[in-house]
Every structure is written in structure tokens, then in C-alpha cells.
Amino acid sequence: MTETVTSPPPGSEDGGRLLREWLARNRRENRVLWDETTRSCQVFGFAETQQMLKDPRTFSSDFGRLVPPDAGAAQTTSDGRPVPNLLEGHLSVTDPPRHSKLRKLVGQALTPRAVLELEGKITEITAGLLDAMAGRNEMDMVTGFFNPLPVTVIAELLGVPAADHGMFRGWADALVSANHDAGAVDAERLHLPQDMAGLLLEMQDYILDHAAHRRREPSDDVLSRLVAAEVDGERLSETEVFTITLMLLLAGHISTTLLLGNSLICLDENPAALAALREDPSAVPGALEEVLRYSPPAPLAYRLTTRDTTLGGVDIPADVMVASWVLSANHDERQFTDPETFDITRSPNPHLSFGHGIHFCIGAPLGRMEARIALGMFLERCGELRFAEPPVPYTSPTVLGSKRMVLSSPLA
């Protein structure tokens, strides 16, 4: 077995500069690195990351065996109510065959048509948020635009009544705030603090009451299709309906919020790219793909080995955690020409920021549409991209993005 020890990764409080340098050094020395001290493995290369992500039999997403059985279900609130087991039915932490069935069930609800039909509503929501900020000398883009947009869109997708959108946004903000700098990976898996039990139960009661109403009176929304979806005679359990709804709310919220913030930073640092987008707005989709490659919101993916294996010439034992650096893979010189250059015309651009294989992000089409509409409309109304203060980044190396971004660029 090849053994190497490396220094811990730096945080991303500088926007990820030191983290990228740390990853580049490791990538040059070890595409795959085994650390006997921690008995863990880190993957830095594109081909190796891709191989790992497309082999769920060897590199499992099911982390349930690392914790006692029913640990989540065994937790209760002060009044004795069981806390929802957030691992049940969560796509990110299940393996085939259960994952395959769950993905089919969710796919019946989150159809391409359902996503496409949201384009007009996303445009309307975006316009309203930009209108609310128009004329201000300073505006926090995270609280005023990047956060509320995806939460409101997901509420619309689920069929949440407009009167409840504010409550829905409040839940999402509380869940994200509770995670602080824990990172996008933890947030996607819904590993939430104990003190959030009351909030989770409040959300669960609301979602399941809403789902029960949709069973009685179906509508043309994702929640109606979730409760009606069926594969091999099996439907989603109530817990699974809630967990999947929460997954859509939290994971979709975080990724789109961070992507939009990273887009503005990349364009500010690359004025030629910004000028090109103003000249040709049809280039926005390609620019967003380059942002995803260059500054992925979730720069790290975890897997658990199910058996002894070899990856990139390095022997890895069974039952160890493997940390795959998507950010490093996206900057691998073997895969991308001049990877440290931000190039909005890069084509092809096979980044791994939405995953690869069976766990490719099921919400990617929605996230891409939201970001395309939001960035395009923002650039139309923002005459000059100017920061009032440096963006405030998250500090964990497992998330890349800003939690505060104040602009002094009045919108038309």
C-alpha cells in the first residue's frame, strides 16, 4: 500500500486561493493519496474521481453503517416526539438497488416538463426580487437575491401556497444558518444539529399535511406527483416524502445561492468575460458551466469503500472514507487545457460539479435554468459590477462561496 501524509487543507476564507494551490501541489504529487495516520484516502485527479463516482459497488454513498442502526429515529424531542430519520429515502446517501427505485420515483415527480414549465415563473420571481433592490446604493445580494430566488422557486415547484412562501423561506434560512460553515456536503446529507428538532417537526407536520391534501385533491405540482409515484407497486413512505422534499429545499437552495455568488466573483475578477457577456447574453449558459468548473459550490464528495480496491495505482482497504476533491478534478491539467484560466468559451467542459454516474444531481436542470435566468436578468439591469466591500466567504474547505456579498451598483 502506498502511504503518504499531507498537511490538512486550508479553509476557503480567502475565496479558495490557498485551497486551490494546496490541491494543485497534491495533484502534481499524488493523484490518489492514502494517509495511514487517519486511515483515510483523498482523490485529486479527474480520471480517478470520475472512476470513483461511477463505481457505487466499491465506493458507497451509504454512510448509515458508520452510525448505530436507527440512531436518527431513536432521537426524540423534549415532549417525546421522534425526530425524523433524515437518512431514510435520501438519494445522496443510498446505494442501488434502493437508490435506483427512489430515483425513479423522484424522476416521476421532477419531470423535464415540470422544470421547463417553471421558466416563466422563475423569470417573474427574478424580476420581482430585482425590482425590490432597484435604486439602492448598496444591497446584499445573498439575502436580497441569491437566497430567496431558489427557495421561492422550490416552493412553487412543490405547490406551496403563495401565502406560505415566507414561512418556507424562513425554514430554509434557519436550516442553512444552523450549519454555519459545516459545508455543502453536510448540508446535502441533512446532518443537522440536535437543536433543530423542533423546526424539523414543524416542517414535517406542514409537508405531510400538504401531502395528505394532495392525495385527496391532486394538482399539477411536484408534491402531488411524489405522493402518486409508483415503481413495482411501491410508493414513497411518509418519511421519504418529507426527506425528499427537504432535500429539494436545502440542497437546491444552497447550490444555486452559492453558484450565483461565485458567478459574480468570477466575472469581477475577469472583466473581459463580463464584457463578453454584456455583448452577447446568449453566452451566459457557457459562462455558468465555467463557473461550475472553476469554483464549484461543493468542492468535495465523500464515499465509503465496501471492499479492498485500487484507485490510481494506490491500494485502499475496505471500510474507509474516501474524500474526492471535485475542485481539484475540475482543475486537472490532464483533462482541461490551461485549467487556471477562467474561459467562458471553454468547450467541451466536462466538469464534475454536478457529480457523475448514478448520483448525478437530479436537480441540475432546474439549477441551471435558475442561474441562467437570474444572471442574465441581473446583468441587463446592473450597469457596473462594483462591490461595496469584499465578499464574505464561508471558511470551511468543504464549501466554496459567499455568505455575504454587498454591491454598490444600483440596478435599473
N, C-alpha and C positions, 0 to 999 in steps of 0.2 A: 504494500500500500504506500502511495506517495504521501508524505506528510510535510506540510508547510504551515507556518503560523504567520499571520499578518496582523497589523495593528487594527483596532476597531475602526469602523467607518466614521468619518466626520459627520456632523449634522449638516442640515441644509439651511442654516440661518443666514448664510451669505448668498442664498439663492441657488445653491448647488455647485458653485465653482470648485470648492475644495473636494467635494464628493466626486465630481467628475474626474478631477486629477487623481484622486485615490483609486478610482475604478480603472482609469487608464493604466496606471502603474501595475495594478494587479493583473489586468487583462494581458499586458505585454509579457508578464512573467508566468502566469498560470491561467489558462482558460477555465480550468476547474481546480479548486483549492480545497484540500482536506486539512482540518485542524484537529489534531488528536487531543489537544488540551480540552477543547469544548465538545469534541466528538460531533462536529457539525461540518457541513460542506457548503461552499459558496461557488456559484457558477457565474462567470464573467463573459463568456463568448456567445456570439449569436447562434452558431450551429448547435452548440451544446445546450443552450437554453431552449431552442426550438425542439431538439430531441427530447429533452426532459418534459416539456409541456405536452408533447403528443404521445407520451407513454404513461397513461394513468395506471396501468397494471403494476409498473415498477415505482412510479413516483405518484403517490396517492395524495388526494386532496382531503381525505377523511382523517381529521385530527381527533376524532372522538375517542380513539383508543389511547390517546395521551392523558385523558382525564377519566375519573371513575364513572362507570355506567350511570346514566340518568342524573349526573351531577347537576345539570341545569334544572331538570324537572324537580329535583329534591329541594331546591331553594323556595322559601316562602316569604311572604311579606309579614309585617307585624301583626296583621289580622288573620294570618293563617292561609291566605290565598296562594296557590302555587304560582311561581314566576314562570312565564313561558319559556320552554326549551327552544332557544333560538337556533340550535343546530338542526332541528327536525325540519326537513324539507328545504334546507338552504342549498341552492345549487352550487355555491362556491366550495362547499365542504362535503360533497358527496361524490362517490365513485360509481361507475357502472356496476350492476345494471340499474340501480336505483336512480342514478343521475340521468340516465337515458330516458327513463319513464317520466321523471319530473320535468326534464327539458321539453319533452313532447307536450306535456300538459300545459306548461307555461307558454310554449310556442303556439298552442291553440288560442291562447288569450292575447298574447302580444304579437299579433299578426302584422305582416308588412303593410296591409291595408289600414290597420288601426293606427300605425305610426304615420303613414302618409297622410291620412285624413286630419292629422293634428297640425299640418303645416300652417293653415290659416289661423288656427288658434294660437300657435306659437308666435306668429307674426303680430297678432293682436296684443298678446301679453307683453311681448318685447316693446312694442310701440308705447304701451301704457307705462311701462317702467321707465323708458327713456323720457317720455313726456314729464313724468314726475320729477326728473332730475334736471330738466331743461332750464337754462339760465342761471344755475347755481355757480358761484365762484369756485366752490370746492365740493366734491362728492366722493363718498366711499363707495367704490364700485362693487365691493364684496357684499355689503349689506343692502345697497340700493338696487343692484342689478344681478350680479352673478349668483347670489344665494336664492333670491325669490323666484327667479325665472324657472329653473328646473323643478323646484318644489311645486309651483303652481301648475306646471305642465303635467307632472305626475298626478297631481290631484285631479286635473281634468281627465287624464287617461283612465283613472280609476272610477270616474263618475262621482267624485266627492262634490256635494252641492257647493255652489259658489259662496254661500253664507258661512261655510265651514273652512274655507281656504286659509283664513287667518290662523285658525286653530291648528290646521295641518302644518302650516309653515312654522308655527311655534314649536310643535313637536320636533320637527326636523332640526331646527336651530338648537334645541336643547340636547338632542342626541349627538349632534356634531360637537357642541361645546363640551359635552361630558367626556369626549375622547381626547380633547386638547391636542397634544402632539403625539398621541399614541400611533397615529399613522393611518393611511388609507387602507392598508391591508387589514388591520384590526377592525376598522370600521366596516369594511365589506363583509367580514365574517360576523359582525354584530356582537363582538365581545364587549359588552357594555358594563359599566360599573354597577355594583350592588345597589347603590342609592338611586338608580334609575328604575327600580322595580315598580314603583307606583306609576310612573309615567308609562312604562310598557303595558301595564294592566289597563290603564286608561285608554291607550291606543288600541289594545286588543279588543276591549269591550266595544269601542266605536267601530272598528273594522269588521268584527264578526256580526254586530247588529246590522251594519250596512250590507254585509254579505247575505245575511238571512233575508233581508228585504229584497235583494237582487234574485234570490232563489224563488221568491214568491212572485216578484214582478221584474223579470229580466229586462235589461236595457242594452243599448249598443255601447258598452264600455268594457274595459279590461276586467274589472271585478266580476261582472256578470258572466264573462267567458271563463274566468278562473273557476268559479263555483260550478259551472256546467261542463268543464273539460273532462274528458274521459279517455283512458287508454287501457285496453284489455279489461274493460269492465270496472276499472278502478278510478276513483275520483280523489281529489286532494282532501286531506283531513282539515278540520278547522284550524289546527295549529299550523299546518302547511300553508293554508290560505293567508294567515296572518304573517308568517315568516316571509313568504314570498312578497307580500305587499310591503313589508318593512324593508326587504332587500331592495325593491324597486325605489322606494323612497330615499333610503340612506345612501346606497351605493351610487345610484343615478345622480343624486343631489351633489355628492362630494366630487365625483369625477368631472361633471360638467362645470361646476363652480371653479375648480382648480384649472381646468383646461382654458376657460375664458381668461382667467387672470394670467396664466402663463403665455397666452397669445399676445396680450398687450405688452408684457415684458419683452418677449422676443422681438416684437415689432419696434418697440422703443430702442432696443439695442441694435436693430438692423434697419436704419432709416430707408435704405434703398428698397428693402422688401415692403415697407409701409407705403412708400411712394408708388411702387408697382401695383399694390392692391387698390390704391386710390385711382390709379389709371385704368385698371382692369379688375372690377369687382368679381368677375367670374373666376378669378384665381383664388378666391377665398377657400374653397374646399381643399385645394392642394396645399395652401398655406397652413391650414389646420392639421393636415396629415404630418407636415414637417414639425409643427409644434408638438404633436404627439410623439414624434420620434425624438426630437431634441430635448424636450422637457416633459416626460410622461408624468401625469399626476401620481400614479402608483409605480415608483421605480423598482419595486421589489415584489417577487412572488415566492411563496413557500410551498414545499412539498415534503412528504414523508416517505422514505423508502420502505418498500414492502419486502425486499429481498436484497441479498448481496448483488451488486451490479458494478459496472464500469462505465464511466462517462468521461469522454475526452481523455482516455488513457489513464484515468485515476480510479482506483478501486474505492468503492463506497459500501460500507456494511448496511445491513438491514436495520430498520427502525431508528434511523437518524434523520434529523431535519436538514433539508437542503434549501438554501436561500439562493434564489436565482435573480441576478441583477438585470432586470429588463432595461434599465437606463444604460448599463454597460453594453448589453447586446445591441441596443439601438445605435451605439457609437462604435461598433466593432469595425475596424479597418478592413477586415476580410470580406465584409458584406456591403459596406457603404463607402463610396468614393468621397474623400475629404469629409469625414463624418463630423468634424468640429465646425464646419461651415453651415450656417442656417440658410437653406436653399429652398425657397417656396416652389421652385420648378422641379424639384427632385422627382424623378420617375424612372423606374418604379420605386416605391417607398414601402418596403415590406416590414415596417416596424412591428414590434410585438406588444405594443402598449394596450391593445385590447385582448391580449392573450393569444393562444394558439391551440388548435386541436379541439377537443370536446368542451373545454371550458372557455372558448372564445366568447367574449362578452355578449350576452343575448340582447343587451340594451344598446349596443354600438350604433345601430341605425338611428335610434332616437337621439342619442348623444351627438352624433354628427350633424343631424338636422338642426337641433337646438343651437349648437355652436355656430353653424353656418349662417343661420338667420340672425342670431344675436350679434356676431362680429360684423357681418355685412351692414346691418342697420346702424350699429354704433359708429362705424367708420363714415357712413353717409352723413351723420349728424355731428361728428366731432371734427372741427376744423383743424385742430392741432393737438396731438397727443402729448400731454405735459403732466408730469407727476408733481403734486404739491409737496410730497415728502417721499422718501424711499419706501417702496412696498415692504410690509412686514411679513416675512416668510414664516412658515412652520419650521420648527427646529429639528424634528426627527428626520433621520435619513430614510425613513420608510414612506415619506410623503414629500412631494415637491410642489410647492405652490404658496400662495399668499393668503393670509387670514385678514389682512387689511391693505387696501390699495386706494389711496386718495389722489384724485386727479384735480388739477386746476385748469380744466379745458371745458369751458361752458359749451353745452350742447345746443344745437339749433332747434 
